[in-house]
């Protein structure tokens, strides 16, 4: 039985995770964490999640919970995740980081800290999205002369754009074609843009309503077009991926892993 800590327990994903863990006989909810000043701190995690009292209070003291026998599921934000990752590494606790919005410096710092403990970092823990990534890698290599476009749509309250998953898909295409993503990517078009460069990788973010998250990767050729699509119908897909990652991670040696490692892709 894995002892799980949910960081961001009062958020959308945190509430889903708490509820799912409460119903799962294989895992135990060992802690629930929120940022200092959040109104839910001190409340019963189960009541906040809408599943009834669990006898476990949400705390703002993550350091007191992180132990070698725990796995943290972190759906917070880049700054908070870095802090949690560092504390987990110091305490020997395993951690799954699913936050997005990391800038280049934060990504570099996370990559340096992560190998000190058992760490999975992934912008999307959905099993289907990670299978999509593998397929995108294969198609990008097979069809190097097809134009590559990544389009995503998320709910109107998502604060970063494009999504971390869309960026990861763009980087996957670039790596498969052996080009630098930063110098070949574009994130919007307006006005007289001229003929599309053949080696350009476009990543476009849309925000509307309560969309959980759709990702479409388009490979456009002459007279034909191939589209690979993943649609998240609920946040349960992310939560189930998180639990799978946690179960796998607790058996690993210290290191930085991805969901591809978890799934054996």
Secondary structure, 3 states (H helix, E strand, C coil): CEEEEEECCCCHHHHHHHHHHHCCCCEEEEEEECCCCCCCCCCEHHHHHCCCCCCCECECCHHHCCCCCEEEEECCCHHHHHHHHHHHHHHCCEEEECCCCCCHHHHHHHHHHHCCCEEEECCCCCHHHHHHHHHHHHHHHHCCCCEEEEEEEECCCCCCCCCHHHHHHHHHHHHHCCCCHHHHEECCCCCCCCCCCCCCEEEEEEECCCCCCEEEEEEECCCCEEEEEEECCCCHHHHHHHHHHHHHHCCCCCEEECHHHHHCC
